[in-house]
Amino acid sequence: MSATTINSDDEWWRKALNYMKTLSPSGVELEIMGLVSFDFSADMQENSNHYLATFLKVILECVRTKNDADFCQALLNCCLKVN
């Protein structure tokens, strides 16, 4: 998700969470593994962990709203295991 999408849509994190719910367990793990960027372009030099940080913001918003706590805990566990 781009920064403009995040800033313009208050519910951006729900879209990401709903997408993750549609995936199989192995699909979720693959998506989380893909958060680590090996893109060495000028944009990514500023924040090489942009995608990982955005994913963690999804988890944070989920916790703040007390929405899908079990699913978010499973996502966080997978993220910690993979990364």
N, C-alpha and C positions, 0 to 999 in steps of 0.2 A: 504494500500500500504506500502510496506517495504521501508526502507531508501535506500537500494540498487537500488530499482526500481526508486525511485525519482531522485537519483543522476545520474543514467545511461540513463535516458530518459528525454529529454527536454520538451516533449509534454505529460508528465504523467498526467498533470492536465486536458488536453482535454479528455483523456480517462475517467477520473472520471466524468467530466461534461457530456459527451455523455451518460454514464451509467445512470446518474441521469435523463436525458431527456427521457429515455425509461420507467421510472417508472410512475405509477399513482400518483396523489397528496398524497394519503394516504401512498403509498409506499415510496415516498420521505420523508414524515414525520417519518415513521418507521426507515428508514436508518439514519436520523439525530438523532433520539432518541438513536439509537444504537452506536453513536459515543462516548458516555460516557462509559468508561470502568470500570468494577468492577473486572478486572483481577489483582490479587495481586501477580503475579509471579515476579521474580527478574527483568525481563526486563521492566515490567510496573512500578516498584517502582521508576525507574529513571525519567520517565515522564508519569504520569498517564493520562494525557490529550493528548497523542500522536495522537490519531485518530481525535479528535476535532481540534487540531492544524493543522493537515494535511488538513482537510476539509477547514479550514479558509485560508490556503495557496492556495487552488483551487480557492476560491473566489477572493483572492488577485491577482492571475495570470490572472484571467478573467477580472478584472478591469484594470490591467496594459495593457492588449492587446486590451481593448475596445471591447471585444467579448461577445455577449449574455448578455448585461447589465441588461435587464429586468428579465431574468431567474435567473441570479446571485443575483439580488436584492431580488427576491422571495425566493431563497434558504437562503440567509442571514436573512431575516425576519422570516422564519420558524425556523432557528437555534436559533435566539434570543428568540423566543417565547417558544421553547421547552426547551432550556437549561437555 
